Amino acid sequence: MLAVPVFNMQGKRTGEVEIDPACLGGQVRPQLIKQAVVAYLDHQWQKSARTKGRAEVQGSTRKLYRQKGTGNARAGMVRTPVRKGGGRTFAKSIPTSTKEFPKKMRRLARDNAILAKIQANEVMILEDLLCPQPKTKVFASMLSALGIEKGCLVAMHEADSNAYKSGRNIPQTDIRVVDDLHAYDVLRRPRVIFTKAAFSRIAAGPAAKK
């Protein structure tokens, strides 16, 4: 069993929560985590850069003039790449992603990333995240009390607009709903903070959503 420390918003340690590594995949699989991160970053590209070939530009397909007898060089349609306004010779088409990643593998990679963070003592649990109104000062003072200096990921069990607005302006701080977490989100920041309800959902696995 692995022990994860529990703190309150004032930075005082109030206990710990034990979790079975089997709930997070049993072992860390570096190759799987790498696959997940590469696939995630690949899917973030907009992939809209493209140019038109001769079949895509506007213009007639009629031959401009007869093949022989005019004294001019032989010419085909107006859309040929050698003419102004014609298509590009080697047009850049929209690339398709080949890095598909099944849902079960994606979830296992996320759990493995969390397991790696727990083993490195970089995960803590927050008893509760209370933000009655959007106040960056409250959120910043909480992170200072917890000793967070180089950025962190805060995972909540459900969306909270006040908490999100309180922490979104703090540099290198990400706020996510636990069901939307990806391995990349977990690994991107040095420390990970779960609310108690969010960590319970991770420990329960996919059954927690049902």
C-alpha positions as protocol buffer text, in pm:
chain_id: "A"
residue {
  index: 1
  type: MET
  ca { x: 0 y: 0 z: 0 }
}
residue {
  index: 2
  type: LEU
  ca { x: 110 y: 355 z: -73 }
}
residue {
  index: 3
  type: ALA
  ca { x: 38 y: 644 z: 165 }
}
residue {
  index: 4
  type: VAL
  ca { x: -58 y: 987 z: 34 }
}
residue {
  index: 5
  type: PRO
  ca { x: -52 y: 1280 z: 282 }
}
residue {
  index: 6
  type: VAL
  ca { x: -367 y: 1484 z: 348 }
}
residue {
  index: 7
  type: PHE
  ca { x: -353 y: 1858 z: 418 }
}
residue {
  index: 8
  type: ASN
  ca { x: -602 y: 2135 z: 488 }
}
residue {
  index: 9
  type: MET
  ca { x: -603 y: 2473 z: 313 }
}
residue {
  index: 10
  type: GLN
  ca { x: -383 y: 2617 z: 589 }
}
residue {
  index: 11
  type: GLY
  ca { x: -102 y: 2373 z: 503 }
}
residue {
  index: 12
  type: LYS
  ca { x: -142 y: 2157 z: 815 }
}
residue {
  index: 13
  type: ARG
  ca { x: -110 y: 1783 z: 770 }
}
residue {
  index: 14
  type: THR
  ca { x: -424 y: 1613 z: 897 }
}
residue {
  index: 15
  type: GLY
  ca { x: -359 y: 1252 z: 806 }
}
residue {
  index: 16
  type: GLU
  ca { x: -295 y: 1024 z: 511 }
}
residue {
  index: 17
  type: VAL
  ca { x: -484 y: 805 z: 266 }
}
residue {
  index: 18
  type: GLU
  ca { x: -362 y: 462 z: 161 }
}
residue {
  index: 19
  type: ILE
  ca { x: -408 y: 333 z: -191 }
}
residue {
  index: 20
  type: ASP
  ca { x: -332 y: -3 z: -346 }
}
residue {
  index: 21
  type: PRO
  ca { x: -93 y: 32 z: -646 }
}
residue {
  index: 22
  type: ALA
  ca { x: -316 y: -219 z: -827 }
}
residue {
  index: 23
  type: CYS
  ca { x: -582 y: 54 z: -847 }
}
residue {
  index: 24
  type: LEU
  ca { x: -338 y: 254 z: -1059 }
}
residue {
  index: 25
  type: GLY
  ca { x: -215 y: -24 z: -1284 }
}
residue {
  index: 26
  type: GLY
  ca { x: 17 y: -202 z: -1040 }
}
residue {
  index: 27
  type: GLN
  ca { x: 337 y: -74 z: -1198 }
}
residue {
  index: 28
  type: VAL
  ca { x: 467 y: 221 z: -1397 }
}
residue {
  index: 29
  type: ARG
  ca { x: 492 y: 157 z: -1771 }
}
residue {
  index: 30
  type: PRO
  ca { x: 719 y: 430 z: -1916 }
}
residue {
  index: 31
  type: GLN
  ca { x: 663 y: 324 z: -2277 }
}
residue {
  index: 32
  type: LEU
  ca { x: 284 y: 341 z: -2240 }
}
residue {
  index: 33
  type: ILE
  ca { x: 305 y: 685 z: -2079 }
}
residue {
  index: 34
  type: LYS
  ca { x: 529 y: 807 z: -2359 }
}
residue {
  index: 35
  type: GLN
  ca { x: 282 y: 677 z: -2620 }
}
residue {
  index: 36
  type: ALA
  ca { x: -1 y: 861 z: -2445 }
}
residue {
  index: 37
  type: VAL
  ca { x: 190 y: 1190 z: -2431 }
}
residue {
  index: 38
  type: VAL
  ca { x: 301 y: 1171 z: -2795 }
}
residue {
  index: 39
  type: ALA
  ca { x: -55 y: 1093 z: -2908 }
}
residue {
  index: 40
  type: TYR
  ca { x: -195 y: 1376 z: -2697 }
}
residue {
  index: 41
  type: LEU
  ca { x: 48 y: 1634 z: -2836 }
}
residue {
  index: 42
  type: ASP
  ca { x: -12 y: 1508 z: -3189 }
}
residue {
  index: 43
  type: HIS
  ca { x: -386 y: 1565 z: -3148 }
}
residue {
  index: 44
  type: GLN
  ca { x: -329 y: 1924 z: -3030 }
}
residue {
  index: 45
  type: TRP
  ca { x: -199 y: 2031 z: -3372 }
}
residue {
  index: 46
  type: GLN
  ca { x: -455 y: 2219 z: -3575 }
}
residue {
  index: 47
  type: LYS
  ca { x: -325 y: 2066 z: -3898 }
}
residue {
  index: 48
  type: SER
  ca { x: -491 y: 2324 z: -4119 }
}
residue {
  index: 49
  type: ALA
  ca { x: -185 y: 2432 z: -4319 }
}
residue {
  index: 50
  type: ARG
  ca { x: -240 y: 2327 z: -4680 }
}
residue {
  index: 51
  type: THR
  ca { x: -208 y: 2442 z: -5041 }
}
residue {
  index: 52
  type: LYS
  ca { x: -415 y: 2367 z: -5351 }
}
residue {
  index: 53
  type: GLY
  ca { x: -304 y: 2143 z: -5631 }
}
residue {
  index: 54
  type: ARG
  ca { x: -404 y: 2183 z: -5996 }
}
residue {
  index: 55
  type: ALA
  ca { x: -721 y: 1982 z: -5941 }
}
residue {
  index: 56
  type: GLU
  ca { x: -839 y: 2215 z: -5662 }
}
residue {
  index: 57
  type: VAL
  ca { x: -785 y: 2568 z: -5800 }
}
residue {
  index: 58
  type: GLN
  ca { x: -1061 y: 2736 z: -5999 }
}
residue {
  index: 59
  type: GLY
  ca { x: -1034 y: 2750 z: -6377 }
}
residue {
  index: 60
  type: SER
  ca { x: -1136 y: 2577 z: -6696 }
}
residue {
  index: 61
  type: THR
  ca { x: -996 y: 2243 z: -6801 }
}
residue {
  index: 62
  type: ARG
  ca { x: -1007 y: 2346 z: -7166 }
}
residue {
  index: 63
  type: LYS
  ca { x: -679 y: 2338 z: -7358 }
}
residue {
  index: 64
  type: LEU
  ca { x: -575 y: 2701 z: -7409 }
}
residue {
  index: 65
  type: TYR
  ca { x: -498 y: 2665 z: -7782 }
}
residue {
  index: 66
  type: ARG
  ca { x: -428 y: 2393 z: -8030 }
}
residue {
  index: 67
  type: GLN
  ca { x: -116 y: 2185 z: -7997 }
}
residue {
  index: 68
  type: LYS
  ca { x: 52 y: 2286 z: -8323 }
}
residue {
  index: 69
  type: GLY
  ca { x: 63 y: 2572 z: -8566 }
}
residue {
  index: 70
  type: THR
  ca { x: 51 y: 2874 z: -8333 }
}
residue {
  index: 71
  type: GLY
  ca { x: 424 y: 2918 z: -8281 }
}
residue {
  index: 72
  type: ASN
  ca { x: 375 y: 2912 z: -7904 }
}
residue {
  index: 73
  type: ALA
  ca { x: 498 y: 2654 z: -7659 }
}
residue {
  index: 74
  type: ARG
  ca { x: 266 y: 2363 z: -7600 }
}
residue {
  index: 75
  type: ALA
  ca { x: 12 y: 2440 z: -7326 }
}
residue {
  index: 76
  type: GLY
  ca { x: -265 y: 2257 z: -7148 }
}
residue {
  index: 77
  type: MET
  ca { x: -524 y: 2394 z: -6907 }
}
residue {
  index: 78
  type: VAL
  ca { x: -493 y: 2729 z: -6729 }
}
residue {
  index: 79
  type: ARG
  ca { x: -465 y: 2551 z: -6394 }
}
residue {
  index: 80
  type: THR
  ca { x: -124 y: 2405 z: -6473 }
}
residue {
  index: 81
  type: PRO
  ca { x: 142 y: 2480 z: -6206 }
}
residue {
  index: 82
  type: VAL
  ca { x: 368 y: 2663 z: -6456 }
}
residue {
  index: 83
  type: ARG
  ca { x: 112 y: 2945 z: -6499 }
}
residue {
  index: 84
  type: LYS
  ca { x: 31 y: 3227 z: -6260 }
}
residue {
  index: 85
  type: GLY
  ca { x: -271 y: 3137 z: -6046 }
}
residue {
  index: 86
  type: GLY
  ca { x: -231 y: 2767 z: -6114 }
}
residue {
  index: 87
  type: GLY
  ca { x: -206 y: 2496 z: -5855 }
}
residue {
  index: 88
  type: ARG
  ca { x: 108 y: 2409 z: -5662 }
}
residue {
  index: 89
  type: THR
  ca { x: 324 y: 2133 z: -5803 }
}
residue {
  index: 90
  type: PHE
  ca { x: 363 y: 1950 z: -5473 }
}
residue {
  index: 91
  type: ALA
  ca { x: 57 y: 2070 z: -5284 }
}
residue {
  index: 92
  type: LYS
  ca { x: 58 y: 2033 z: -4906 }
}
residue {
  index: 93
  type: SER
  ca { x: -246 y: 1829 z: -4806 }
}
residue {
  index: 94
  type: ILE
  ca { x: -405 y: 1805 z: -4463 }
}
residue {
  index: 95
  type: PRO
  ca { x: -219 y: 1534 z: -4270 }
}
residue {
  index: 96
  type: THR
  ca { x: -422 y: 1272 z: -4089 }
}
residue {
  index: 97
  type: SER
  ca { x: -327 y: 1156 z: -3743 }
}
residue {
  index: 98
  type: THR
  ca { x: -200 y: 800 z: -3718 }
}
residue {
  index: 99
  type: LYS
  ca { x: -152 y: 811 z: -3341 }
}
residue {
  index: 100
  type: GLU
  ca { x: -486 y: 677 z: -3223 }
}
residue {
  index: 101
  type: PHE
  ca { x: -501 y: 574 z: -2859 }
}
residue {
  index: 102
  type: PRO
  ca { x: -775 y: 346 z: -2716 }
}
residue {
  index: 103
  type: LYS
  ca { x: -969 y: 469 z: -2414 }
}
residue {
  index: 104
  type: LYS
  ca { x: -852 y: 188 z: -2184 }
}
residue {
  index: 105
  type: MET
  ca { x: -487 y: 251 z: -2269 }
}
residue {
  index: 106
  type: ARG
  ca { x: -537 y: 623 z: -2220 }
}
residue {
  index: 107
  type: ARG
  ca { x: -686 y: 566 z: -1875 }
}
residue {
  index: 108
  type: LEU
  ca { x: -411 y: 321 z: -1779 }
}
residue {
  index: 109
  type: ALA
  ca { x: -144 y: 571 z: -1889 }
}
residue {
  index: 110
  type: ARG
  ca { x: -306 y: 839 z: -1672 }
}
residue {
  index: 111
  type: ASP
  ca { x: -318 y: 604 z: -1371 }
}
residue {
  index: 112
  type: ASN
  ca { x: 45 y: 503 z: -1428 }
}
residue {
  index: 113
  type: ALA
  ca { x: 147 y: 869 z: -1437 }
}
residue {
  index: 114
  type: ILE
  ca { x: -32 y: 927 z: -1105 }
}
residue {
  index: 115
  type: LEU
  ca { x: 135 y: 617 z: -960 }
}
residue {
  index: 116
  type: ALA
  ca { x: 476 y: 748 z: -1066 }
}
residue {
  index: 117
  type: LYS
  ca { x: 401 y: 1081 z: -898 }
}
residue {
  index: 118
  type: ILE
  ca { x: 292 y: 909 z: -576 }
}
residue {
  index: 119
  type: GLN
  ca { x: 608 y: 698 z: -569 }
}
residue {
  index: 120
  type: ALA
  ca { x: 810 y: 1019 z: -611 }
}
residue {
  index: 121
  type: ASN
  ca { x: 623 y: 1184 z: -318 }
}
residue {
  index: 122
  type: GLU
  ca { x: 485 y: 1453 z: -548 }
}
residue {
  index: 123
  type: VAL
  ca { x: 114 y: 1398 z: -475 }
}
residue {
  index: 124
  type: MET
  ca { x: -89 y: 1544 z: -190 }
}
residue {
  index: 125
  type: ILE
  ca { x: -456 y: 1542 z: -100 }
}
residue {
  index: 126
  type: LEU
  ca { x: -654 y: 1849 z: 2 }
}
residue {
  index: 127
  type: GLU
  ca { x: -934 y: 1793 z: 252 }
}
residue {
  index: 128
  type: ASP
  ca { x: -1153 y: 2039 z: 68 }
}
residue {
  index: 129
  type: LEU
  ca { x: -1109 y: 2330 z: -171 }
}
residue {
  index: 130
  type: LEU
  ca { x: -1339 y: 2607 z: -53 }
}
residue {
  index: 131
  type: CYS
  ca { x: -1363 y: 2921 z: -265 }
}
residue {
  index: 132
  type: PRO
  ca { x: -1685 y: 3108 z: -179 }
}
residue {
  index: 133
  type: GLN
  ca { x: -1593 y: 3372 z: -438 }
}
residue {
  index: 134
  type: PRO
  ca { x: -1324 y: 3417 z: -703 }
}
residue {
  index: 135
  type: LYS
  ca { x: -1019 y: 3535 z: -508 }
}
residue {
  index: 136
  type: THR
  ca { x: -670 y: 3472 z: -640 }
}
residue {
  index: 137
  type: LYS
  ca { x: -524 y: 3575 z: -304 }
}
residue {
  index: 138
  type: VAL
  ca { x: -698 y: 3287 z: -125 }
}
residue {
  index: 139
  type: PHE
  ca { x: -578 y: 3031 z: -380 }
}
residue {
  index: 140
  type: ALA
  ca { x: -223 y: 3169 z: -381 }
}
residue {
  index: 141
  type: SER
  ca { x: -202 y: 3167 z: -1 }
}
residue {
  index: 142
  type: MET
  ca { x: -317 y: 2803 z: 1 }
}
residue {
  index: 143
  type: LEU
  ca { x: -42 y: 2703 z: -244 }
}
residue {
  index: 144
  type: SER
  ca { x: 213 y: 2895 z: -38 }
}
residue {
  index: 145
  type: ALA
  ca { x: 102 y: 2716 z: 280 }
}
residue {
  index: 146
  type: LEU
  ca { x: 138 y: 2381 z: 102 }
}
residue {
  index: 147
  type: GLY
  ca { x: 492 y: 2472 z: -10 }
}
residue {
  index: 148
  type: ILE
  ca { x: 409 y: 2478 z: -382 }
}
residue {
  index: 149
  type: GLU
  ca { x: 666 y: 2699 z: -557 }
}
residue {
  index: 150
  type: LYS
  ca { x: 730 y: 2561 z: -906 }
}
residue {
  index: 151
  type: GLY
  ca { x: 380 y: 2493 z: -1032 }
}
residue {
  index: 152
  type: CYS
  ca { x: 117 y: 2228 z: -973 }
}
residue {
  index: 153
  type: LEU
  ca { x: -191 y: 2054 z: -1105 }
}
residue {
  index: 154
  type: VAL
  ca { x: -507 y: 2083 z: -896 }
}
residue {
  index: 155
  type: ALA
  ca { x: -760 y: 1806 z: -968 }
}
residue {
  index: 156
  type: MET
  ca { x: -1119 y: 1851 z: -846 }
}
residue {
  index: 157
  type: HIS
  ca { x: -1403 y: 1598 z: -847 }
}
residue {
  index: 158
  type: GLU
  ca { x: -1635 y: 1840 z: -1027 }
}
residue {
  index: 159
  type: ALA
  ca { x: -1621 y: 2176 z: -1201 }
}
residue {
  index: 160
  type: ASP
  ca { x: -1605 y: 2478 z: -968 }
}
residue {
  index: 161
  type: SER
  ca { x: -1604 y: 2815 z: -1144 }
}
residue {
  index: 162
  type: ASN
  ca { x: -1495 y: 3005 z: -831 }
}
residue {
  index: 163
  type: ALA
  ca { x: -1194 y: 2777 z: -776 }
}
residue {
  index: 164
  type: TYR
  ca { x: -1105 y: 2791 z: -1146 }
}
residue {
  index: 165
  type: LYS
  ca { x: -1121 y: 3171 z: -1157 }
}
residue {
  index: 166
  type: SER
  ca { x: -921 y: 3194 z: -835 }
}
residue {
  index: 167
  type: GLY
  ca { x: -631 y: 2990 z: -967 }
}
residue {
  index: 168
  type: ARG
  ca { x: -624 y: 3047 z: -1342 }
}
residue {
  index: 169
  type: ASN
  ca { x: -402 y: 3359 z: -1319 }
}
residue {
  index: 170
  type: ILE
  ca { x: -135 y: 3190 z: -1106 }
}
residue {
  index: 171
  type: PRO
  ca { x: 164 y: 3099 z: -1327 }
}
residue {
  index: 172
  type: GLN
  ca { x: 229 y: 2729 z: -1393 }
}
residue {
  index: 173
  type: THR
  ca { x: -92 y: 2624 z: -1220 }
}
residue {
  index: 174
  type: ASP
  ca { x: -346 y: 2400 z: -1395 }
}
residue {
  index: 175
  type: ILE
  ca { x: -696 y: 2330 z: -1263 }
}
residue {
  index: 176
  type: ARG
  ca { x: -876 y: 2026 z: -1402 }
}
residue {
  index: 177
  type: VAL
  ca { x: -1174 y: 1804 z: -1331 }
}
residue {
  index: 178
  type: VAL
  ca { x: -1042 y: 1460 z: -1240 }
}
residue {
  index: 179
  type: ASP
  ca { x: -1249 y: 1282 z: -1508 }
}
residue {
  index: 180
  type: ASP
  ca { x: -1079 y: 1495 z: -1775 }
}
residue {
  index: 181
  type: LEU
  ca { x: -724 y: 1425 z: -1661 }
}
residue {
  index: 182
  type: HIS
  ca { x: -470 y: 1295 z: -1911 }
}
residue {
  index: 183
  type: ALA
  ca { x: -124 y: 1153 z: -1849 }
}
residue {
  index: 184
  type: TYR
  ca { x: 21 y: 1467 z: -2004 }
}
residue {
  index: 185
  type: ASP
  ca { x: -165 y: 1688 z: -1751 }
}
residue {
  index: 186
  type: VAL
  ca { x: -28 y: 1482 z: -1461 }
}
residue {
  index: 187
  type: LEU
  ca { x: 332 y: 1490 z: -1582 }
}
residue {
  index: 188
  type: ARG
  ca { x: 334 y: 1852 z: -1696 }
}
residue {
  index: 189
  type: ARG
  ca { x: 362 y: 2002 z: -1346 }
}
residue {
  index: 190
  type: PRO
  ca { x: 602 y: 1907 z: -1064 }
}
residue {
  index: 191
  type: ARG
  ca { x: 330 y: 1856 z: -800 }
}
residue {
  index: 192
  type: VAL
  ca { x: -24 y: 1718 z: -811 }
}
residue {
  index: 193
  type: ILE
  ca { x: -296 y: 1816 z: -564 }
}
residue {
  index: 194
  type: PHE
  ca { x: -618 y: 1614 z: -545 }
}
residue {
  index: 195
  type: THR
  ca { x: -924 y: 1706 z: -348 }
}
residue {
  index: 196
  type: LYS
  ca { x: -1032 y: 1421 z: -125 }
}
residue {
  index: 197
  type: ALA
  ca { x: -1338 y: 1348 z: -340 }
}
residue {
  index: 198
  type: ALA
  ca { x: -1130 y: 1354 z: -660 }
}
residue {
  index: 199
  type: PHE
  ca { x: -875 y: 1110 z: -518 }
}
residue {
  index: 200
  type: SER
  ca { x: -1154 y: 875 z: -410 }
}
residue {
  index: 201
  type: ARG
  ca { x: -1280 y: 874 z: -765 }
}
residue {
  index: 202
  type: ILE
  ca { x: -934 y: 785 z: -899 }
}
residue {
  index: 203
  type: ALA
  ca { x: -899 y: 506 z: -642 }
}
residue {
  index: 204
  type: ALA
  ca { x: -1242 y: 367 z: -733 }
}
residue {
  index: 205
  type: GLY
  ca { x: -1151 y: 344 z: -1104 }
}
residue {
  index: 206
  type: PRO
  ca { x: -1399 y: 347 z: -1396 }
}
residue {
  index: 207
  type: ALA
  ca { x: -1680 y: 219 z: -1170 }
}
residue {
  index: 208
  type: ALA
  ca { x: -1691 y: 562 z: -1000 }
}
residue {
  index: 209
  type: LYS
  ca { x: -1852 y: 715 z: -1310 }
}
residue {
  index: 210
  type: LYS
  ca { x: -2144 y: 473 z: -1313 }
}
